């Protein structure tokens, strides 16, 4: 497996990336231009002019800023900006707000040390190949998914009482403690035992060290930690968010298949139509973000693009439905942020991956043939009542 080039933490600013993205979309640029930092004199002059505007013409500046039209879909822009945290380098993702809440790469790799051997065993056993062609990266991803789901991580729906093991009921939210906040928990769910009335706290951690300590959660915690584990294993990975069904998952790059591969908290691999055909979900937007940029991957996850376009036109995440042109602009801008400071060789490698991915996306019949070869089951994680409420039992319902 070829090592992934080390990525720089340097990146283009959102304003510069947006400008370049507009040029790429309009044809002014045919590729991301090499960005040259301004000279000290130029930077000082811009700062001077800005200060002059703020101090001498604050009213005009405020009126100009408030009069700027906001395109429909501002809510989607905020979501995508929040997702951009998944474009950071591995070192940055391991770093918490304090030294005590930070994980080290050595700690993560120690947990994953057995997986390369497990991958080689899978690779040697053709019966374990869930699709073809099947290479080492595919075996490593599958070995990691099975271990993570069945041995390492615990799904917490339903949440059991920590004292008596009884059932609990959700009873609202609590304020995170300082320790929980250090673990990235902006909110804490409270679950009260129906037997002994003990209260179980469920902090929604985001930091890697806290997640490695708790080893529990739902699809959000699963995807966050699993994504980081993939990066630590040397796989190219990205985080996928679904606007409609409150679900997230992971993708990795398969050199053998020549496209990004879906992998889920159910340990399902290369089944992008699982949610549409298996769970019966009708999605509108699926966005993938990673260290190399972003992509609208919805077409890979829906069975009927025309119907999906109608759902997208009706989907309002705040500020009205987002237009296809504005969505493409936002996706391109985030990719520019990530790639602007990469060297020519790395840019060419990523562009080659983009082209291969696009060929796969465009081959709709080929993707459908792939879907026919796998078992697209209903959702398994979580209690049946919860899955039924979300309409995720699949075509066979509870008996499936």
JOBELTA-V894455 format. One record per residue. N is the residue number from 1. SS is DSSP state (H for helix, E for strand, L for the rest). PSI is psi as a letter, one per 20 degrees, with the letter a starting at -180 (999 if undefined). D_LAST is the distance of its C-alpha to the last C-alpha in whole Angstrom. Layout:
# JOBELTA-V894455
n: [N;N]
ss: [SS;SS]
psi: [PSI;PSI]
d_last: [D_LAST;D_LAST]
This chain:
# JOBELTA-V894455
n: [1;2;3;4;5;6;7;8;9;10;11;12;13;14;15;16;17;18;19;20;21;22;23;24;25;26;27;28;29;30;31;32;33;34;35;36;37;38;39;40;41;42;43;44;45;46;47;48;49;50;51;52;53;54;55;56;57;58;59;60;61;62;63;64;65;66;67;68;69;70;71;72;73;74;75;76;77;78;79;80;81;82;83;84;85;86;87;88;89;90;91;92;93;94;95;96;97;98;99;100;101;102;103;104;105;106;107;108;109;110;111;112;113;114;115;116;117;118;119;120;121;122;123;124;125;126;127;128;129;130;131;132;133;134;135;136;137;138;139;140;141;142;143;144;145;146;147;148;149;150;151;152;153;154;155;156;157;158;159;160;161;162;163;164;165;166;167;168;169;170;171;172;173;174;175;176;177;178;179;180;181;182;183;184;185;186;187;188;189;190;191;192;193;194;195;196;197;198;199;200;201;202;203;204;205;206;207;208;209;210;211;212;213;214;215;216;217;218;219;220;221;222;223;224;225;226;227;228;229;230;231;232;233;234;235;236;237;238;239;240;241;242;243;244;245;246;247;248;249;250;251;252;253;254;255;256;257;258;259;260;261;262;263;264;265;266;267;268;269;270;271;272;273;274;275;276;277;278;279;280;281;282;283;284;285;286;287;288;289;290;291;292;293;294;295;296;297;298;299;300;301;302;303;304;305;306;307;308;309;310;311;312;313;314;315;316;317;318;319;320;321;322;323;324;325;326;327;328;329;330;331;332;333;334;335;336;337;338;339;340;341;342;343;344;345;346;347;348;349;350;351;352;353;354;355;356;357;358;359;360;361;362;363;364;365;366;367;368;369;370;371;372;373;374;375;376;377;378;379;380;381;382;383;384;385;386;387;388;389;390;391;392;393;394;395;396;397;398;399;400]
ss: [L;L;L;L;L;L;L;L;L;L;L;L;L;H;H;H;H;H;H;H;H;H;H;H;H;H;L;L;L;L;L;L;L;L;L;L;L;L;L;H;H;H;H;H;H;H;H;H;H;H;H;H;H;H;H;H;L;H;H;H;H;H;H;H;H;H;H;L;L;L;L;L;L;H;H;H;H;H;H;H;H;H;H;H;H;H;H;L;L;H;H;H;H;H;L;L;L;L;H;H;H;L;L;L;H;H;H;H;H;H;H;H;L;L;H;H;H;H;H;H;H;H;H;H;L;H;H;H;L;L;L;L;L;L;L;H;H;H;H;H;H;H;H;H;H;H;H;H;H;H;H;H;L;E;E;L;L;L;L;E;L;L;L;L;L;L;E;E;E;E;E;E;E;E;L;L;L;H;H;H;H;H;L;L;L;L;L;E;E;E;E;E;E;L;L;L;L;L;E;E;E;E;E;L;L;L;L;H;H;H;H;H;H;H;L;E;E;L;H;H;H;H;H;H;H;H;H;H;H;H;H;H;L;L;L;L;E;E;E;E;E;E;L;L;L;L;E;E;E;E;E;E;E;E;L;L;L;L;E;E;E;E;E;L;L;L;L;L;E;L;L;L;L;H;H;H;H;H;L;L;L;L;L;L;L;E;E;E;E;E;L;L;E;E;E;E;L;H;H;H;H;L;L;L;H;H;H;H;H;H;H;H;H;H;L;L;L;L;L;L;L;L;L;H;H;H;H;H;H;H;H;H;H;H;H;H;H;H;H;L;L;L;L;H;H;H;H;H;H;H;H;H;H;H;H;H;H;H;H;H;H;H;L;H;H;H;H;H;H;H;H;H;L;L;L;L;L;L;L;L;L;L;L;H;H;H;H;H;H;L;L;L;L;L;L;L;H;H;H;L]
psi: [p;p;q;p;q;p;q;q;i;p;q;q;q;h;g;g;h;g;g;g;g;h;h;g;h;i;i;g;q;i;r;p;q;p;p;p;q;q;r;h;g;g;g;h;g;g;h;g;g;g;h;g;g;h;h;h;l;h;g;g;g;g;h;g;g;h;i;p;p;o;q;q;k;h;h;h;g;g;g;h;h;h;i;i;h;i;j;r;r;g;g;h;h;i;p;a;i;q;h;h;j;q;q;q;h;g;g;g;h;h;h;j;h;i;h;h;g;h;g;h;g;g;h;i;o;h;h;i;o;i;r;q;q;o;a;g;h;g;g;g;g;g;g;g;g;g;g;g;g;i;g;g;q;p;p;k;o;q;p;q;p;i;g;i;j;r;q;r;p;p;k;b;q;r;p;q;r;g;g;h;h;h;j;j;o;i;q;p;q;p;p;p;p;i;g;i;j;q;p;p;p;n;p;n;q;h;q;g;g;h;h;h;g;h;l;q;a;b;h;g;g;g;h;g;h;h;g;h;g;g;g;h;i;j;q;p;r;r;p;p;p;p;h;h;j;l;q;q;a;q;q;q;p;o;h;g;h;k;r;p;p;p;p;r;i;j;k;p;p;l;m;h;j;g;h;g;h;g;i;k;q;o;q;g;p;o;p;p;q;a;h;j;b;r;q;o;j;g;h;h;j;q;m;n;h;g;h;g;h;g;h;h;h;i;p;o;j;p;j;r;q;p;q;h;g;h;g;h;g;g;g;g;g;h;g;g;g;h;i;h;j;q;r;h;g;h;g;h;g;h;h;g;g;g;g;g;g;h;g;g;g;h;m;g;h;g;h;h;g;g;h;h;i;q;o;n;r;r;q;h;p;q;q;h;g;g;h;h;h;j;l;k;i;a;h;i;b;h;i;999]
d_last: [39;41;42;41;44;45;45;47;47;49;48;49;49;47;50;51;48;47;51;50;46;48;51;48;46;49;51;54;52;50;49;49;53;54;55;58;59;62;65;66;69;66;64;67;68;64;64;68;67;64;66;68;66;64;68;70;67;65;64;64;62;59;60;59;56;55;55;53;50;47;44;41;38;40;37;35;38;38;35;35;39;37;34;37;38;35;38;40;41;39;43;42;39;40;43;42;45;47;47;46;42;42;41;42;41;42;40;37;38;38;35;34;36;34;32;34;34;30;30;33;31;28;30;32;29;28;24;23;24;21;23;27;30;29;32;33;31;28;28;29;27;24;26;26;23;21;24;24;21;21;24;26;25;23;20;22;20;20;24;25;29;31;34;32;28;27;25;27;27;28;32;33;34;37;40;39;42;44;42;39;40;42;38;37;36;37;35;34;31;32;30;31;30;30;32;35;35;35;34;32;33;30;33;31;33;33;36;35;37;36;32;33;34;31;29;26;25;22;21;25;27;24;25;29;30;27;29;33;32;31;35;36;35;37;34;34;31;31;29;27;26;24;26;24;21;23;21;23;23;25;26;29;31;31;34;33;30;33;31;29;26;23;21;19;19;15;18;17;20;21;18;20;17;14;15;16;14;11;11;13;16;20;22;26;27;26;29;30;33;35;38;39;38;35;33;31;28;26;27;25;22;22;21;24;27;29;26;26;30;30;28;30;33;32;31;33;33;37;40;38;36;37;38;37;41;41;37;39;42;40;38;41;43;41;41;45;45;43;45;48;50;48;51;51;49;46;46;46;43;41;42;41;38;37;38;36;33;34;34;31;30;32;30;28;27;27;24;22;23;22;18;18;18;16;12;11;8;7;10;10;14;15;14;11;14;15;12;12;16;16;13;11;8;8;8;5;6;6;4;0]
